[in-house]
Amino acid sequence: MRRAARTDANHTEVVKALRRIGASVVSLASVGAGIPDILCGHNGLNWLFEVKNPEQPPSKRRLTDDEQAFMIAWRGQYAVVETAEQAIALVTA
């Protein structure tokens, strides 16, 4: 049985910031199985973001085995972000 999905403390901040710049954002955090936390659409491109909390020690910010497997297999845009600014910089570059 799957545990309840947890989101990092900065997840909501990243979602709100992306929406403020006009991006479409869907939280995928409850999906599990290594699927990234956020699906973001901006300027005709889609991004998958795995959100990690920069306030956690590095050992807590590592990708899980499922997250790492997904990242390796994914053939589209994918990024691990720790801040809203990082996510915005990627989608607006």
ABEGO torsion letter per residue (X at the ends): XBBBBBBBAAAAAAAAAAAAAGBBBBBAAAAEGGBBABBBBBGGBBBBBBBBBAABBAAAABBBAAAAAAAAABABBBBBBABAAAAAAAAAX
